[in-house]
Amino acid sequence: MKIFHSKKKSFRFIKVIVAVLFIVPLIVASAESPTTKTSEDVFKRWITTQRIRNDVNLNDLQKNVDNEFIKNFVEEIPKEMSNQLAFIFPRTMSYKKMTRKERALVRKKIIEVQSFMENNIQGLVDYLIKNKFTSFEISMLEEWDINNENTSMLYLKYRRFFEALLHESDYSERYSIFNSAANRFFEYCFYPQTFDHFKEVVSSKENYPLVRFLYEIIWYYLARGEWISWHQNTLDNLKKEHALGKEIVYIAGGNDIFQLISNGIYNIRNIDPIYPTQTRYYSEGWDFLAKGSNSMKGVGDRIIFDDPAKKGDKITMHRVSYKEFGIITEIDVNGKKVKIPRSETVWEIKNKKGEKLGRYILERRFVEQNDFKYDPKKALLISFNELYFIMTTCDENWGINPKKFDKKININVKQLRAPLNHKVLMNIRTIQESDFPNRFGSSVIGD
């Protein structure tokens, strides 16, 4: 019996060994196998939250100024703006206390202000100066607010005035309207046709309240609240550039490429160090996009798009190479030191027949001056918030000197309705060097 029992135990032991020898290669093979993910796995945040803004004809707003609009406008205007808006509210800011004649005056003034919005922001600025929207006294009061850390409330009043003035009950259309007006404010400040006028306005301290209004609308509706959104005009222009055979070079784009691929743009180069501390600005698969997990660093990995361009085709990204070139920096992540490699990942983009459509290259590194060198085979792209970090004269600058840009440079900006040429970029830089620069880039998500 003892001998038989010993044989039985030996037989069981042999079975365990055989099972282990069979399973371990499977586990190893699984760890070494390429990974396949869906576009939703990698880009879910962009799919569910990104919005496309369209340019809106702001002249159409005037037809909406009915009694309900006027009531909403009066109720939303901050009472602390009574001095600035005395030309609209000469006696009271209470809708209930207004006479019919006073309500008619409010309607008239709203329409007057709105009438400048589509194509005459210079006229709007002159109108607001004439009607004492801005003054030295108001400027001093606002400076006191800034010095006493009341900046948030100061700028909030301008956003509330702006949103009440351009109120739209259709929420899906509302932010396209705000984006359209912010684009026109930006163009007034920096386009050559009106730059001299703006430069004169910003040179006088009595106009600082008006300039703060312009700056706040530009920053909030193109960066802080809209950093995640795209402008349809930008996508349309990039499609044209792509059709000409150009590579789209996306400066500091994170992993924000879903809209590009969805619009049939397949030759993309992204330059970004991809910090693990900045994940709130990326979608879920940022790390997978940058580097795979097997011994080949992800070569062979795939991302399958389910008809992103709605053309009856399925797009697939195939990782074909991964290279590292040392360490670019070391950062603290949750108390641990993490080294950030300088690397290059190349993904080929193919259709359902396996035909190559283009490639996506992620260069994990800091942006350099040479990245802005003019190249007729490339089209530059950047988000509005990041534009600040190449234009500012402050220490936040990424080491880029825009004065060295070629005069043929054009930069597509994710939230703007038209690319920026050399003259516009130099005007932005001029204001950055003035006594009242606009800080249009910063931490775009508040605490």
NORCORLIN-V363004 format. One record per residue. N is the residue number from 1. PHI is phi as a letter, one per 40 degrees, with the letter a starting at -180 (* if undefined). OMEGA is omega in whole degrees, -180 to 180 (NA if undefined). BURIAL is b if it has 9 or more other ideal C-beta (glycine too) atoms within 8 Angstrom, else e. Layout:
n = {N & N}
phi = {PHI & PHI}
omega = {OMEGA & OMEGA}
burial = {BURIAL & BURIAL}
This chain:
n = {1 & 2 & 3 & 4 & 5 & 6 & 7 & 8 & 9 & 10 & 11 & 12 & 13 & 14 & 15 & 16 & 17 & 18 & 19 & 20 & 21 & 22 & 23 & 24 & 25 & 26 & 27 & 28 & 29 & 30 & 31 & 32 & 33 & 34 & 35 & 36 & 37 & 38 & 39 & 40 & 41 & 42 & 43 & 44 & 45 & 46 & 47 & 48 & 49 & 50 & 51 & 52 & 53 & 54 & 55 & 56 & 57 & 58 & 59 & 60 & 61 & 62 & 63 & 64 & 65 & 66 & 67 & 68 & 69 & 70 & 71 & 72 & 73 & 74 & 75 & 76 & 77 & 78 & 79 & 80 & 81 & 82 & 83 & 84 & 85 & 86 & 87 & 88 & 89 & 90 & 91 & 92 & 93 & 94 & 95 & 96 & 97 & 98 & 99 & 100 & 101 & 102 & 103 & 104 & 105 & 106 & 107 & 108 & 109 & 110 & 111 & 112 & 113 & 114 & 115 & 116 & 117 & 118 & 119 & 120 & 121 & 122 & 123 & 124 & 125 & 126 & 127 & 128 & 129 & 130 & 131 & 132 & 133 & 134 & 135 & 136 & 137 & 138 & 139 & 140 & 141 & 142 & 143 & 144 & 145 & 146 & 147 & 148 & 149 & 150 & 151 & 152 & 153 & 154 & 155 & 156 & 157 & 158 & 159 & 160 & 161 & 162 & 163 & 164 & 165 & 166 & 167 & 168 & 169 & 170 & 171 & 172 & 173 & 174 & 175 & 176 & 177 & 178 & 179 & 180 & 181 & 182 & 183 & 184 & 185 & 186 & 187 & 188 & 189 & 190 & 191 & 192 & 193 & 194 & 195 & 196 & 197 & 198 & 199 & 200 & 201 & 202 & 203 & 204 & 205 & 206 & 207 & 208 & 209 & 210 & 211 & 212 & 213 & 214 & 215 & 216 & 217 & 218 & 219 & 220 & 221 & 222 & 223 & 224 & 225 & 226 & 227 & 228 & 229 & 230 & 231 & 232 & 233 & 234 & 235 & 236 & 237 & 238 & 239 & 240 & 241 & 242 & 243 & 244 & 245 & 246 & 247 & 248 & 249 & 250 & 251 & 252 & 253 & 254 & 255 & 256 & 257 & 258 & 259 & 260 & 261 & 262 & 263 & 264 & 265 & 266 & 267 & 268 & 269 & 270 & 271 & 272 & 273 & 274 & 275 & 276 & 277 & 278 & 279 & 280 & 281 & 282 & 283 & 284 & 285 & 286 & 287 & 288 & 289 & 290 & 291 & 292 & 293 & 294 & 295 & 296 & 297 & 298 & 299 & 300 & 301 & 302 & 303 & 304 & 305 & 306 & 307 & 308 & 309 & 310 & 311 & 312 & 313 & 314 & 315 & 316 & 317 & 318 & 319 & 320 & 321 & 322 & 323 & 324 & 325 & 326 & 327 & 328 & 329 & 330 & 331 & 332 & 333 & 334 & 335 & 336 & 337 & 338 & 339 & 340 & 341 & 342 & 343 & 344 & 345 & 346 & 347 & 348 & 349 & 350 & 351 & 352 & 353 & 354 & 355 & 356 & 357 & 358 & 359 & 360 & 361 & 362 & 363 & 364 & 365 & 366 & 367 & 368 & 369 & 370 & 371 & 372 & 373 & 374 & 375 & 376 & 377 & 378 & 379 & 380 & 381 & 382 & 383 & 384 & 385 & 386 & 387 & 388 & 389 & 390 & 391 & 392 & 393 & 394 & 395 & 396 & 397 & 398 & 399 & 400 & 401 & 402 & 403 & 404 & 405 & 406 & 407 & 408 & 409 & 410 & 411 & 412 & 413 & 414 & 415 & 416 & 417 & 418 & 419 & 420 & 421 & 422 & 423 & 424 & 425 & 426 & 427 & 428 & 429 & 430 & 431 & 432 & 433 & 434 & 435 & 436 & 437 & 438 & 439 & 440 & 441 & 442 & 443 & 444 & 445 & 446 & 447}
phi = {* & c & c & c & c & c & c & c & c & c & c & c & c & c & c & c & c & c & c & c & c & c & c & d & d & c & c & c & c & c & c & c & c & c & b & b & b & c & c & c & c & c & b & d & c & c & c & c & b & c & b & b & c & b & c & b & c & c & c & c & c & c & c & c & c & b & c & c & c & c & c & c & d & c & c & c & c & c & c & c & c & d & c & c & b & c & c & c & b & c & b & a & b & c & c & c & c & c & c & d & c & c & c & c & c & d & d & c & c & d & c & c & c & c & c & c & c & c & a & a & c & d & c & c & c & c & c & c & c & d & c & g & c & b & a & c & c & c & c & c & c & c & c & c & d & c & c & b & f & b & c & d & c & c & c & c & c & c & c & c & c & c & c & c & c & b & d & b & c & c & c & c & c & d & c & c & c & c & c & c & c & c & d & c & c & d & c & c & c & b & c & d & c & b & c & c & c & c & c & c & c & c & c & b & c & c & c & d & d & c & c & c & c & c & c & c & c & c & c & c & c & b & b & d & c & b & d & c & c & b & c & d & d & c & c & c & c & c & c & c & c & c & c & c & g & c & c & c & b & c & c & f & c & f & b & c & b & c & c & c & c & c & c & g & b & b & b & b & b & b & b & a & c & f & c & c & c & b & c & c & b & b & c & d & c & d & c & c & c & c & a & c & b & c & c & c & f & g & c & h & c & b & b & b & c & c & f & c & c & f & b & g & b & b & c & b & c & b & c & b & a & a & b & b & b & g & b & c & a & b & b & c & b & f & g & b & c & b & c & b & c & c & a & b & b & b & b & c & b & b & c & c & c & g & c & c & c & i & a & b & b & b & c & c & a & c & c & b & d & c & c & b & c & c & a & c & c & b & b & c & b & a & c & d & c & c & d & d & c & b & b & c & c & c & c & c & d & c & g & b & b & c & c & c & c & c & c & c & c & b & b & c & b & d & b & c & c & a & c & b & c & c & c & c & c & c & c & d & c & d & c & c & c & c & c & b & c & c & c & c & b & a & c & c & b & c & c}
omega = {-179 & -179 & -180 & 180 & 179 & 179 & -179 & 179 & 179 & 180 & 177 & -179 & 179 & -180 & 179 & 180 & -180 & 180 & 179 & 180 & 180 & -174 & -175 & 177 & 178 & 179 & 179 & -180 & 179 & -179 & -178 & -176 & 174 & -179 & 175 & 178 & 176 & 177 & 179 & 176 & -172 & -171 & -174 & -179 & 180 & -179 & -173 & -173 & -178 & 178 & 177 & 179 & 178 & 176 & -175 & 173 & -174 & 174 & -179 & -177 & -172 & -179 & -178 & -174 & 176 & -177 & 180 & 178 & -178 & 179 & 178 & 180 & -178 & -177 & -176 & -177 & 178 & -178 & 180 & 177 & -176 & 180 & -179 & -175 & 179 & 179 & 175 & -178 & -177 & -177 & -176 & 175 & 178 & -179 & -178 & -177 & -178 & 172 & 178 & 180 & -180 & 177 & 177 & 177 & 178 & 179 & -180 & -177 & 177 & -179 & 178 & -179 & 180 & -175 & 179 & -166 & -173 & -174 & -179 & 179 & 174 & 177 & 177 & 180 & 178 & 180 & -179 & 176 & -180 & -177 & 171 & 170 & -178 & 180 & 179 & -179 & 179 & 178 & 180 & 177 & 179 & 177 & 177 & 178 & -179 & -180 & -180 & 174 & 176 & -174 & -176 & -180 & 179 & -177 & 177 & -179 & 180 & 177 & 179 & 177 & -179 & -177 & 177 & -179 & -177 & -174 & 176 & -176 & 177 & -173 & -178 & -180 & -171 & -174 & 170 & 176 & 180 & 178 & -179 & 179 & 179 & 176 & -179 & 175 & 179 & -178 & 176 & -176 & -167 & 178 & -175 & -176 & -175 & -174 & -179 & 178 & 179 & -179 & 177 & 179 & -174 & -179 & -177 & -177 & 180 & 178 & -177 & 177 & 178 & 179 & 176 & 176 & 179 & -178 & -177 & 180 & 178 & -177 & -171 & -173 & 172 & -177 & -170 & -179 & -171 & -179 & -175 & -173 & 175 & 172 & -179 & 179 & 179 & 179 & 179 & -180 & 179 & 175 & 178 & 179 & 180 & 179 & 178 & 179 & -178 & 172 & 177 & -179 & -174 & -179 & 177 & -176 & -178 & 173 & -174 & -177 & -176 & -178 & 178 & -180 & 179 & 179 & 175 & 178 & -168 & 176 & -171 & 172 & -178 & 180 & -175 & 179 & 178 & 180 & 175 & 178 & -176 & -173 & 178 & 177 & 180 & 171 & -167 & -171 & -176 & -177 & 177 & 180 & -177 & -173 & 177 & -173 & -179 & -176 & 178 & -180 & 173 & 178 & -175 & 177 & 180 & 170 & -177 & 176 & 178 & 176 & -174 & -178 & 178 & -179 & -180 & -178 & 174 & -179 & 177 & 173 & 180 & 176 & -176 & 177 & 174 & 180 & 174 & -177 & 180 & -177 & 179 & 179 & 176 & -177 & 178 & 177 & -179 & 177 & 180 & 177 & -179 & 178 & 179 & -178 & 167 & -173 & 175 & 175 & 179 & 175 & 171 & -180 & -175 & 174 & -175 & 176 & -178 & 179 & -178 & 178 & -177 & 179 & 175 & 179 & 176 & 175 & -179 & -177 & 175 & 177 & -178 & 180 & -176 & 179 & -180 & 177 & -178 & 178 & -177 & 180 & -178 & 175 & -177 & 179 & 177 & 175 & -175 & -180 & -179 & 177 & -179 & -172 & 172 & -176 & -175 & 174 & -178 & -180 & 180 & -180 & -177 & -180 & -179 & 177 & -177 & 179 & 177 & 180 & 174 & -178 & 178 & -177 & 170 & 179 & 173 & -179 & -172 & -174 & -177 & -176 & 179 & 178 & 179 & 177 & -175 & -178 & -180 & 180 & 179 & 176 & 175 & -179 & 179 & 179 & 176 & 180 & -177 & 179 & -178 & 179 & 176 & 180 & -173 & 175 & -179 & 173 & -170 & 175 & -177 & 178 & NA}
burial = {e & e & e & e & e & e & e & e & e & e & e & e & e & e & e & e & e & e & e & e & e & e & e & e & e & e & e & e & e & e & e & e & e & b & b & e & b & b & b & e & b & b & b & b & b & b & b & e & e & b & e & b & b & e & b & b & e & b & e & e & b & b & e & b & b & e & e & e & b & b & b & b & b & b & e & b & b & e & e & e & b & b & e & b & b & b & e & b & b & e & e & e & e & e & b & e & e & b & e & e & e & b & b & e & b & b & b & e & b & b & b & b & b & b & b & b & b & b & e & b & b & b & e & b & b & e & b & b & b & e & e & b & b & b & e & e & e & b & b & e & e & b & b & e & b & b & e & e & e & e & e & e & e & b & b & b & b & b & b & b & b & b & b & b & b & b & b & b & e & e & e & e & b & b & b & b & b & b & b & b & b & b & b & b & b & b & b & b & b & b & b & e & e & b & b & e & b & b & b & e & b & b & e & e & e & e & b & b & b & b & b & b & b & b & b & b & b & b & b & b & b & b & b & b & e & b & b & e & b & b & b & b & b & b & b & e & b & b & b & e & b & b & e & e & e & b & b & b & b & b & b & b & b & b & b & b & b & b & b & b & b & b & b & b & b & b & b & b & b & b & b & b & b & b & e & b & e & b & e & e & e & b & b & b & b & b & e & b & b & b & b & b & e & b & e & b & e & b & b & b & b & b & b & b & b & e & b & b & b & e & e & e & e & b & b & b & b & b & b & e & e & b & e & e & e & e & e & b & e & e & b & e & b & e & e & e & e & b & e & b & b & b & b & b & b & b & b & b & b & b & b & e & e & e & e & e & e & b & b & b & b & b & b & b & b & e & b & e & b & e & b & b & e & e & e & e & e & b & b & b & b & b & b & b & b & b & b & b & b & b & b & b & e & e & e & e & b & e & e & b & e & b & e & e & b & e & e & e & b & b & b & b & b & b & b & b & e & e & b & b & e & b & e & b & b & b & b & b & b & b & b & b & e & b & e & e & b & b & b & b & b & b & e & b & e & e & e}
